Amino acid sequence: MASTEGPDIAVVVSTYCRPDGLARLLTALEQQTLSQSRWEVVVVDNGSGPPTAHLVDELVAASRLRVRAIHIETNHGPAPARNLGWRSCDAQIVAFTDDDCVPLPEWLAEGLRAFEASSRTGVVQGRTTRPHGSDEYRYSYFTAVREVLAPSPWFEGCNLFLRREALDDTGGFEEAIGFFCEDTALGWAVLKEGWRRAWAEEAVVEHDLSERPWSWHLRFHYLEGNIVRMAKRYPQIRSTFWRPWAVKKENALFACAVLGLLIGTRQRIGLLLAVPYIRWLSPMRDGAPGLKAAWHQASLHAASLAGKAMVGVREGTFLL
């Protein structure tokens, strides 16, 4: 894919209020084995504000990479920033990652290689792992983990490569969604346009672990309602779920438990419907003790059910 007119691949990074993470990412990119003459970096500062924007400009100016910065005044989620980034470059392939990620040295070379097998490959997923040394991390039920060890139906934007033609065909990331599934919508839109997908096992990105408040986890699970939109728009995604009508087994168990509690207010036998979910909750989860962990899990499943119900009513689509 060598080109004499410009870079073969562009790395697009949407960053928001993480100058330290961005600095670490740029350092990791400097270690890439792919010749720097073949690629460029576009950093999109997604409304961080003047102090951070200034730091972004300093990092870009100090980098040894072919890198430039674009600034957005207001953050409307990652989709508009990523779209602005890829539309500002001419590379045949665009790689996306985030400022809480560390690409390993072969990341770009392996991602680019995955497109060579077929000119109809439109989207490539790379492997996303926990960071080096994460075995020593003190996990809690507030720990946010992003790990993609096999081809995923979600097309996570933290480690994603797309052919420019496929981006042009689909219009890029789904800006109307805002956050959660904006990358999923793009991946499935690319497949709908007739492009193929591929997996790059050695295109590895390490994703940070982070401690998030309960409110963040609740919002994240409520936004799973966006999966209902995906299921209506791209019915094939249902084949990747636990059942076509339930994303995960525990989603179905929780819904049965809620139904059982409602029936149980009139007929106690209805409470039996809650038993499978209670049994699912009973083991220790990630080392967290019983009742507190159970309450945390149940609250998240309630948020997920509420989000899916709200969107399901609007879309006329059922999904647990």
RAQUIDA-V978260 format. One record per pair of residues at least 24 apart in sequence whose C-alpha atoms are under 7 Angstrom apart, sorted by the first residue. I is the first residue (numbers start at 1). J is the second residue. If there is no record, write none. Layout:
# RAQUIDA-V978260
i->I j->J
i->I j->J
This chain:
# RAQUIDA-V978260
i->6 j->91
i->7 j->37
i->7 j->38
i->7 j->39
i->7 j->40
i->7 j->91
i->8 j->38
i->8 j->39
i->8 j->91
i->8 j->92
i->8 j->93
i->9 j->38
i->9 j->39
i->9 j->40
i->9 j->91
i->9 j->92
i->9 j->93
i->9 j->94
i->10 j->39
i->10 j->40
i->10 j->41
i->10 j->91
i->10 j->93
i->10 j->94
i->10 j->95
i->11 j->40
i->11 j->41
i->11 j->42
i->11 j->94
i->11 j->95
i->11 j->96
i->12 j->41
i->12 j->42
i->12 j->43
i->12 j->82
i->12 j->85
i->12 j->86
i->12 j->95
i->12 j->96
i->12 j->97
i->13 j->42
i->13 j->43
i->13 j->44
i->13 j->96
i->13 j->97
i->13 j->98
i->13 j->99
i->14 j->43
i->14 j->44
i->14 j->45
i->14 j->46
i->14 j->78
i->14 j->81
i->14 j->82
i->14 j->98
i->15 j->44
i->15 j->45
i->15 j->46
i->15 j->98
i->15 j->99
i->16 j->45
i->16 j->46
i->16 j->47
i->16 j->48
i->17 j->48
i->17 j->52
i->18 j->99
i->19 j->52
i->19 j->55
i->19 j->56
i->21 j->99
i->21 j->100
i->22 j->99
i->23 j->59
i->25 j->99
i->25 j->101
i->25 j->102
i->28 j->102
i->28 j->103
i->29 j->103
i->30 j->65
i->31 j->105
i->32 j->105
i->32 j->106
i->32 j->108
i->33 j->105
i->33 j->106
i->33 j->109
i->34 j->108
i->34 j->109
i->40 j->66
i->40 j->67
i->41 j->66
i->41 j->67
i->41 j->68
i->42 j->67
i->42 j->68
i->42 j->69
i->42 j->85
i->43 j->68
i->43 j->69
i->43 j->70
i->44 j->69
i->44 j->70
i->44 j->71
i->44 j->81
i->44 j->85
i->45 j->70
i->45 j->71
i->45 j->72
i->46 j->71
i->46 j->72
i->46 j->74
i->46 j->75
i->46 j->81
i->47 j->71
i->47 j->72
i->47 j->73
i->47 j->74
i->47 j->75
i->76 j->178
i->77 j->178
i->77 j->179
i->78 j->179
i->79 j->173
i->79 j->174
i->79 j->175
i->79 j->178
i->79 j->182
i->80 j->175
i->83 j->172
i->83 j->173
i->92 j->163
i->92 j->164
i->93 j->161
i->93 j->162
i->93 j->163
i->93 j->164
i->94 j->161
i->94 j->162
i->94 j->163
i->94 j->164
i->95 j->160
i->95 j->161
i->95 j->162
i->96 j->157
i->96 j->158
i->96 j->159
i->96 j->160
i->96 j->161
i->97 j->157
i->97 j->158
i->97 j->159
i->97 j->160
i->98 j->158
i->100 j->207
i->100 j->208
i->101 j->205
i->101 j->206
i->101 j->207
i->101 j->208
i->102 j->205
i->102 j->206
i->102 j->207
i->103 j->204
i->103 j->205
i->103 j->206
i->104 j->204
i->104 j->205
i->106 j->203
i->107 j->202
i->107 j->203
i->107 j->204
i->108 j->203
i->110 j->200
i->110 j->202
i->110 j->203
i->111 j->161
i->111 j->200
i->111 j->203
i->114 j->198
i->114 j->200
i->120 j->195
i->120 j->196
i->121 j->195
i->121 j->196
i->121 j->197
i->121 j->198
i->122 j->162
i->122 j->163
i->122 j->166
i->122 j->190
i->122 j->195
i->122 j->196
i->122 j->197
i->123 j->161
i->123 j->162
i->123 j->163
i->123 j->187
i->123 j->196
i->123 j->197
i->123 j->198
i->124 j->160
i->124 j->161
i->124 j->162
i->124 j->197
i->124 j->198
i->124 j->199
i->124 j->200
i->125 j->151
i->125 j->155
i->125 j->159
i->125 j->160
i->125 j->161
i->125 j->198
i->125 j->199
i->125 j->200
i->126 j->159
i->126 j->160
i->126 j->199
i->126 j->200
i->126 j->201
i->126 j->203
i->126 j->204
i->127 j->200
i->127 j->201
i->127 j->202
i->127 j->203
i->127 j->204
i->127 j->205
i->128 j->159
i->128 j->204
i->128 j->205
i->128 j->206
i->128 j->207
i->129 j->205
i->129 j->206
i->129 j->207
i->130 j->206
i->130 j->207
i->130 j->208
i->131 j->206
i->131 j->207
i->131 j->208
i->140 j->286
i->140 j->288
i->141 j->288
i->141 j->293
i->142 j->211
i->142 j->212
i->142 j->213
i->142 j->214
i->143 j->209
i->143 j->210
i->143 j->211
i->143 j->212
i->144 j->209
i->144 j->210
i->144 j->211
i->144 j->212
i->145 j->209
i->146 j->207
i->151 j->199
i->153 j->237
i->153 j->240
i->154 j->184
i->155 j->183
i->155 j->184
i->155 j->187
i->156 j->183
i->156 j->184
i->157 j->183
i->159 j->205
i->166 j->190
i->180 j->223
i->180 j->226
i->181 j->226
i->181 j->227
i->185 j->230
i->188 j->234
i->217 j->300
i->218 j->300
i->218 j->303
i->221 j->300
i->221 j->303
i->221 j->304
i->222 j->303
i->222 j->304
i->222 j->306
i->222 j->307
i->223 j->307
i->224 j->304
i->224 j->307
i->224 j->308
i->225 j->304
i->225 j->307
i->225 j->308
i->225 j->311
i->228 j->308
i->228 j->311
i->228 j->312
i->228 j->317
i->228 j->319
i->232 j->317
i->245 j->318
i->245 j->319
i->245 j->320
i->246 j->319
i->246 j->320
i->247 j->320
i->251 j->301
i->251 j->320
i->252 j->320
i->253 j->277
i->254 j->301
